[in-house]
Amino acid sequence: MKLKIDGIPLAKARHRAGRYGHYDPQDKQKKDFKICLLSEISKNYKEASDLIQGESFSIIIDFYFPLNKTESKGKKEGKLLNLVPHTKKPDIDNLCKFFFDCANGILFKDDKMIVSLFARKQFSDNPRTEVLITNLTTPLPEGIS
């Protein structure tokens, strides 16, 4: 199943300690991202409902970041052609963690079911997150073992 979520990719932030205990500073961002994810899934509900029944998954995920507006035309072209890699923050593992936290219970029961992952960061005029998720196992119908 292919998904495209528009907007600048978000990375998982550390939990914070406050006066009344630990809290997640990204609660609102996660809720907003889940709404975008559900909206994207609703475009192909049948494929999504089959997907969540799986037991293991392979994911290819591309994070597209905006270009710096003050850079020269040559640098921008190099970034758009992937000649200049995106080596700045956020870290790619934190980007994946944020996505997996939001997709838990929506695309798969738990992110421990992901057995294969390929992720990359790139530049684009259109910031977004693109995901290709593949069900590696199709469960047998009930009653068959």
C-alpha positions as CSV (number, residue, x, y, z in Angstrom):
1,M,0.0,0.0,0.0
2,K,1.3,3.4,-0.9
3,L,0.7,6.4,1.2
4,K,1.6,10.1,0.8
5,I,1.3,12.5,3.8
6,D,1.9,16.1,2.9
7,G,3.9,18.5,5.1
8,I,7.3,18.7,6.6
9,P,8.3,15.3,8.1
10,L,8.3,15.2,11.9
11,A,10.8,13.5,14.2
12,K,10.1,11.8,17.5
13,A,10.9,14.1,20.4
14,R,12.0,13.0,23.9
15,H,9.4,12.8,26.6
16,R,9.6,15.7,29.0
17,A,9.6,15.7,32.8
18,G,7.2,18.2,34.3
19,R,5.9,19.0,37.7
20,Y,3.3,16.3,37.5
21,G,5.4,13.5,35.9
22,H,6.4,12.7,32.4
23,Y,4.5,13.8,29.3
24,D,4.7,13.6,25.6
25,P,5.3,17.1,24.0
26,Q,4.0,15.8,20.6
27,D,0.5,14.7,21.6
28,K,-1.1,17.3,19.3
29,Q,1.3,16.7,16.4
30,K,0.7,12.9,16.7
31,K,-3.1,13.4,16.6
32,D,-2.9,15.7,13.6
33,F,-0.6,13.2,11.8
34,K,-3.0,10.3,12.6
35,I,-5.9,12.3,11.1
36,C,-3.8,12.8,7.9
37,L,-2.9,9.1,7.9
38,L,-6.5,8.0,8.3
39,S,-7.5,10.4,5.5
40,E,-4.9,8.9,3.2
41,I,-6.0,5.3,4.1
42,S,-9.6,6.1,3.5
43,K,-8.8,6.5,-0.2
44,N,-8.0,2.8,-0.4
45,Y,-9.8,1.2,2.6
46,K,-10.0,-2.3,1.2
47,E,-6.2,-2.6,0.9
48,A,-5.7,-1.0,4.3
49,S,-8.1,-3.4,6.0
50,D,-6.3,-6.4,4.4
51,L,-3.0,-4.9,5.4
52,I,-3.6,-4.7,9.2
53,Q,-4.4,-8.5,9.2
54,G,-0.7,-9.2,8.4
55,E,1.8,-10.5,10.9
56,S,5.0,-9.0,9.4
57,F,5.7,-6.0,7.2
58,S,8.3,-4.5,5.0
59,I,8.4,-0.7,4.8
60,I,10.1,1.7,2.4
61,I,9.8,5.3,3.6
62,D,11.0,8.5,2.0
63,F,11.1,11.8,3.9
64,Y,11.1,14.9,1.7
65,F,12.3,18.1,3.3
66,P,11.9,21.7,1.9
67,L,14.8,23.6,0.4
68,N,16.4,26.6,2.0
69,K,14.9,29.7,0.3
70,T,18.2,31.6,0.6
71,E,20.4,29.1,-1.2
72,S,21.7,29.7,-4.7
73,K,20.0,28.2,-7.7
74,G,22.9,25.8,-8.3
75,K,22.7,24.4,-4.7
76,K,18.9,24.0,-5.0
77,E,19.3,22.1,-8.3
78,G,21.9,19.9,-6.7
79,K,19.6,19.0,-3.8
80,L,16.6,18.4,-6.1
81,L,18.7,16.0,-8.2
82,N,19.9,14.2,-5.0
83,L,23.5,15.2,-5.7
84,V,23.6,16.8,-2.2
85,P,22.4,14.5,0.5
86,H,20.2,15.7,3.4
87,T,22.7,15.3,6.3
88,K,21.1,17.7,8.8
89,K,18.8,17.1,11.6
90,P,16.4,15.5,12.3
91,D,17.9,12.0,12.5
92,I,16.4,9.4,10.3
93,D,15.7,7.0,13.1
94,N,13.6,9.6,15.0
95,L,11.7,10.3,11.8
96,C,10.8,6.6,11.5
97,K,9.9,6.4,15.2
98,F,7.4,9.2,14.9
99,F,5.8,7.6,11.9
100,F,5.7,4.2,13.6
101,D,4.2,5.6,16.8
102,C,1.4,7.2,14.7
103,A,0.8,4.2,12.5
104,N,0.5,1.7,15.4
105,G,-3.0,0.3,15.5
106,I,-3.8,1.9,12.1
107,L,-1.5,0.2,9.6
108,F,-0.2,-2.6,11.8
109,K,-1.1,-3.9,15.3
110,D,2.4,-3.0,16.6
111,D,5.6,-1.7,15.2
112,K,7.4,-4.8,16.4
113,M,5.9,-6.5,13.4
114,I,8.1,-4.5,11.0
115,V,10.9,-6.9,9.9
116,S,12.3,-4.9,7.0
117,L,12.9,-1.1,6.7
118,F,14.5,1.1,4.1
119,A,14.4,4.9,4.8
120,R,16.0,7.9,3.3
121,K,15.9,11.7,3.6
122,Q,15.8,13.9,0.5
123,F,15.1,17.5,-0.5
124,S,12.0,18.5,-2.5
125,D,9.9,21.5,-3.5
126,N,7.0,19.6,-2.0
127,P,7.8,18.4,1.6
128,R,6.0,15.2,2.4
129,T,6.4,11.6,3.7
130,E,5.9,8.8,1.2
131,V,5.5,5.2,2.4
132,L,5.3,1.8,0.7
133,I,4.2,-0.8,3.2
134,T,4.0,-4.5,2.2
135,N,2.3,-7.3,4.1
136,L,4.9,-10.1,4.1
137,T,2.4,-12.7,5.5
138,T,-1.2,-13.3,4.7
139,P,-2.9,-15.0,7.6
140,L,-5.0,-18.1,6.9
141,P,-8.7,-17.7,7.2
142,E,-10.2,-18.5,10.6
143,G,-10.5,-22.2,11.3
144,I,-7.6,-23.2,9.2
145,S,-4.2,-23.9,10.8
